[in-house]
Amino acid sequence: MAESLKFEIDWTLGQVPFRVQIRKMIKLARDKGKVLTLPLFPDNGNAAIGFITLILSQVNCDRCDSPCCKSNPQGDDLCLVPSEYDNLKAEYGDKYLRANGEGYFIKMPCGFLGSGNLCTIYPDRPLACVFYPFQPGGSEGDGREAIALASSCSEARRVTKTIYMTSWRIRQAYSATHPDEFSKAFGGT
């Protein structure tokens, strides 16, 4: 599991310096192999599912060079739950699958990656693939768990920048129009 990058965000900066700060954070996370912590802190499972669904709807893997399919960002082969293994084996055979006493896996690089970097099992892909680029390990400086994305994924980097810039714009507009309520709504940041 990758760790969160310890990086202090200065929400008071103007738009251009804020964008530069976020680009620096994204580059540093990528260079150090850390996850990209988003400014999203779900307080329950339903909130997390909502955030994940909205963010995944913004991830576009078209024209991607598929680094996540060529080497698992978590390390070794891609872990499957038993039912995923059984379904893939029944539908596609076991040429690209591995089972042993430790569990069930897709061998990496993924043999189901076809020409043009297109997934040949897309409708049946495992949950690990469905949820990518989400990663565990995101946390705020105060220890709160946060939604995090893989810094190695170009789409995750794009989405991270968009989320931070949108959050900055909302914070700026809210603090200008509701200065008395701003500290309460955004924790004084």
N, C-alpha and C positions, 0 to 999 in steps of 0.2 A: 504494500500500500504506500503510495507516494504521500509525502507530507505537504502541508500548506506552507507557502512562502511567507515568512514574517516580513510584512511590508506595510508601512503606515500610509494610509490614504489621506491626503489633505483635501477635503471637500470644499475648502474656502477659496481655492485657486480659481482664476479665470478659466474660460473654456480652453484656450490654446495650451496654457501650462498644465491644466488638468489632463488633457488628451496626451501630452508628452509624458506625464507621470504614469498614466495607465499603460502606454506603450512600453515604458521602461519596466514596469511591473511584469507585463506579459513576457517580455524578452528575458528578464531575469529568471522568471519561473521556468521558462523553456530551457534556458541554459543550465539551470540547476536541477532539472528534472522534477520540479515541484508542481503540485496541482494549482490551477487558477481558482482561487476562492472568489465567489461572487458575493455581492452585497445582499444576499438573500438568506434569511434565517427562518426556516420553517419551524413552527412550534409544535407541529403534530404530523402524523403520517399523511393525512389528507392534504395538508398544505404542501408537503414535500412532493406528493404525486402531482398536484396542480402545477407547481413550479417546473417539475421535470417535464410534464406534458407540454407546457408552453415553450420551454426552451428547446426541446426536441423538435417541435414544429418549425423552429427557425434554423435548424441544422440542415445543410444541403450538401450531400456527399457527391453530387454530380461533379465530374471532372477531377475528383480527388485521386491522388496517387496511391491511396489505400495503405498508408504505413501501418495502421492498426490491424490490417489483415495479413501483413507480411511479417510482423513480429508483435506478439501480444504485449501491450503496454505494461501489463502486470508481470511480465517475465516469460515463463515457460509456455507450454501449450495452453490453449484456451479451455478452461474448465467448463464442463457441462453438468447439468443435473441429469439423473438417470433417465427420466422421461425424454429429455431432449436427445440424448444419445440413442435411445431406442427408436425414436421417430426418425432421426436422421439416418440411422443404419437401415431401417426398413425402407425408406424412400430413396436413398442415394447409395447405399452400400457402405462398407466400412473402410474403404481405401484410405480416406483422410481422417479416420477416427482412431482413437487409442483408448483402450480400457485396461486397467490394472487394479491391484488391490487398493490403490490410493484414490481412484475415481475414474471419471470419464472425461475425454478430452477431444478437441479438434487439434490435429497436428499443425504446428506453425512452421513456415508460412502456410496460410490456409489454402488447401488444395481446391476449395470451393470458389476461389477467386478466379473468374474467367477473363476472357479477353476484354480489353478496355477497362480493366480494373472493376468489372461488374460482378456482383455477388450472384452466383448461380443458384443459391438456395434462399434468396432474399425473403420470400414469404414464410419460410420455415427456419430462418436464422435464429440462433439461440438468444436468450434474454441478455446475455453479456454484450452481444452485438447490437441489440435493440437499444439498450441503455447507453452505449458509448456515444459521446465522450464523457459521460458522468463518471466521476471518480470519488472514492471515499477520501477522507483526510482534510477536507476544508474546515478551517476554523478562523474565527476572528481573534484579534489580539487578547480579548478578554476571555477566550476559551469557548465562546459559543460556537456550536457546530454550524457550518454553512454549506450551501450547495457549492460543489467544485467541479471543474472540468479539466480534462487532460490538456496540459500545455503543449504536448507534441502534436495535437490535432489543429490544423489550420482553421477549420470551421469553429472549433472551440475558442480559439484566439479571437476570431472575428466577432463571435457572439459575446464573448467577455467584454470586448471593447464597446460594443453596442449597448450592453446592459449597463456598464459603468457610465457611459456618456448620457444615456437616458436617465439614469438615477441622478446624475449630477444636474441635468436640466430641470428635473422635477424639484430637487432640493433647492435650487436657485430660485425658481419661480415661487415655491411655497414659502421660503424664508422672506422673499420680498413682499409677498401679499399677506402673509400671516406671521409676522415676526414674533408675536407673543406665543404663538402655538408651535413654532418651529422646534424649539428645544424639546418640548414634550413629545412631539411626533417623531423626531429623528434622534432622540437621545443626546441632544446638544452638539452633534457633529455637523 
